[in-house]
Amino acid sequence: MSEVKKIATRDSYGNALVELGKEHENLIVLDADLAGATKTCIFQKEFPERHWDCGIAECNMTGIAAGLSTCGKVPFISSFAMFAAGRNYEQVRNSIGYPHLNVKIGATHAGISVGEDGATHQCLEDLALMREIPGMVVINPSDDVEARAAVHAAYDYVGPVYLRFGRLAVPVINDRPDYKFEIGKGIVLKEGTDVTIFATGLEVSESLEAAKMLEKDGISAEVINIHTIKPIDEELVVASATKTKKVVTVEEHSVIGGLGSAVAEVLCEKAPTKMMRIGVNDRFGESGPAVELIHKYELDAEGIYKKVKAFAK
């Protein structure tokens, strides 16, 4: 059996920007002294006149992008999630969100999978921060195929979009002819009857593996990829929860304010359902190899399997 292809979604981001740059001359990319890490260097090499390095000044970069967007440009601003969403929050809120400008935020190195960079750089709050901003679309793609599709969709969408990408290479799971990306629409990857697993980002592939393990124990898990945290696919969330009667959310993010909270809000109002959230439980991350951290925090297939098995009984 051939080995599963793995690609980091930050690489997908850089490649998608080049694809779009060849089609649209109004697309520009701004980075904050991290082009090599965020992979906007791929775009920089192809279109040096449309790539601006703003230095270690994320807030200033955001103001520049806001201004350029009022002049017919479509700016993508890029930095680590901790800086793009964290350090930069006030500027994103007031300079992009409040006037609802057509700026896209490419945030890489999100979650504990940043690894050895440690807690200061492992942003576990970005989805919560960004979905609180009125009118902000929040997307967390699961693999290379989805990440590239999301970047294209973000360009086509008129308004602010937050795109979350990772440092760690993850399995390509959406490489199939019938794959279709649509903002605000979840994707059923596996049908099930006993429990629904709503997953996002790198946790989608881990959840699929966990579902295979659960199947051997006689537990039929439905796995749904929620790539868009906001607007969330309320219709699909309610339909699946109504069918299985038990819901689990899985995210490489705090259990507070992210996918788990978004799903809980929908179900609380429209279809009260027994629910469990899997994520990082109100704590900071720590330094260590990415794969080992994901295992320690029980966000790998084994950890998900154990928790869902106990919950679904």
Rosetta blueprint (number, residue, H / E / L):
1 M L
2 S L
3 E L
4 V L
5 K L
6 K E
7 I E
8 A E
9 T H
10 R H
11 D H
12 S H
13 Y H
14 G H
15 N H
16 A H
17 L H
18 V H
19 E H
20 L H
21 G H
22 K H
23 E H
24 H L
25 E L
26 N L
27 L E
28 I E
29 V E
30 L E
31 D E
32 A L
33 D L
34 L L
35 A H
36 G H
37 A H
38 T H
39 K L
40 T L
41 C H
42 I H
43 F H
44 Q H
45 K H
46 E H
47 F L
48 P H
49 E H
50 R H
51 H E
52 W E
53 D E
54 C L
55 G L
56 I L
57 A L
58 E H
59 C H
60 N H
61 M H
62 T H
63 G H
64 I H
65 A H
66 A H
67 G H
68 L H
69 S H
70 T L
71 C L
72 G L
73 K L
74 V E
75 P E
76 F E
77 I E
78 S E
79 S E
80 F E
81 A H
82 M H
83 F H
84 A H
85 A H
86 G H
87 R H
88 N L
89 Y H
90 E H
91 Q H
92 V H
93 R H
94 N H
95 S H
96 I H
97 G H
98 Y L
99 P L
100 H L
101 L L
102 N L
103 V L
104 K E
105 I E
106 G E
107 A E
108 T E
109 H L
110 A E
111 G L
112 I H
113 S H
114 V H
115 G H
116 E H
117 D H
118 G L
119 A L
120 T L
121 H L
122 Q L
123 C E
124 L L
125 E L
126 D H
127 L H
128 A H
129 L H
130 M H
131 R H
132 E L
133 I L
134 P L
135 G L
136 M L
137 V E
138 V E
139 I E
140 N L
141 P L
142 S L
143 D L
144 D H
145 V H
146 E H
147 A H
148 R H
149 A H
150 A H
151 V H
152 H H
153 A H
154 A H
155 Y H
156 D H
157 Y L
158 V L
159 G L
160 P L
161 V E
162 Y E
163 L E
164 R E
165 F L
166 G L
167 R L
168 L L
169 A E
170 V E
171 P E
172 V L
173 I L
174 N L
175 D L
176 R L
177 P L
178 D L
179 Y L
180 K L
181 F L
182 E L
183 I L
184 G L
185 K L
186 G L
187 I E
188 V E
189 L E
190 K E
191 E L
192 G L
193 T L
194 D L
195 V E
196 T E
197 I E
198 F E
199 A E
200 T L
201 G L
202 L L
203 E H
204 V H
205 S H
206 E H
207 S H
208 L H
209 E H
210 A H
211 A H
212 K H
213 M H
214 L H
215 E H
216 K H
217 D L
218 G L
219 I L
220 S L
221 A E
222 E E
223 V E
224 I E
225 N E
226 I L
227 H L
228 T E
229 I E
230 K E
231 P L
232 I L
233 D L
234 E H
235 E H
236 L H
237 V H
238 V H
239 A H
240 S H
241 A H
242 T H
243 K H
244 T H
245 K L
246 K E
247 V E
248 V E
249 T E
250 V E
251 E E
252 E E
253 H E
254 S E
255 V L
256 I L
257 G L
258 G L
259 L H
260 G H
261 S H
262 A H
263 V H
264 A H
265 E H
266 V H
267 L H
268 C H
269 E H
270 K H
271 A L
272 P L
273 T L
274 K E
275 M E
276 M E
277 R E
278 I E
279 G E
280 V E
281 N L
282 D L
283 R L
284 F L
285 G L
286 E L
287 S L
288 G L
289 P L
290 A H
291 V H
292 E H
293 L H
294 I H
295 H H
296 K H
297 Y L
298 E L
299 L L
300 D L
301 A H
302 E H
303 G H
304 I H
305 Y H
306 K H
307 K H
308 V H
309 K H
310 A H
311 F H
312 A H
313 K L
